[in-house]
């Protein structure tokens, strides 16, 4: 999910956790925080990241938005991804209480819900 942000935005950890990755992926700096419940939050593009192994608290500044990498032209934006397990991505807005989980409804033979 891309979040449009102000320039010089400081990235904060959404929950407590440990920095488990901080490095370049393709052409941008990426940082990952693993949370106690096993979810992993990844942020890009960022600069001035905390080192791997750093324990962080919810709301703590962990990096700064890298304004040199503008993948949401013309606005500055931060990509926030949340993984559950190794490869299952979930909607980050669920963790902020800004979205409801998807609910699959049963359908009839005519495919009507």
Buried (B, 14 or more C-beta within 10 A) or exposed (E): EEBEBEEEBBBBBBBBBBBBBBEEEEEBBBBBBBBEEEBBBBBBBBBBBBEEEBEBEEEBEBBBBBEEBEBBEEEBBBBBBBBEEEEEEBBBBEBEEEEEEEEEEEEEEEEEE
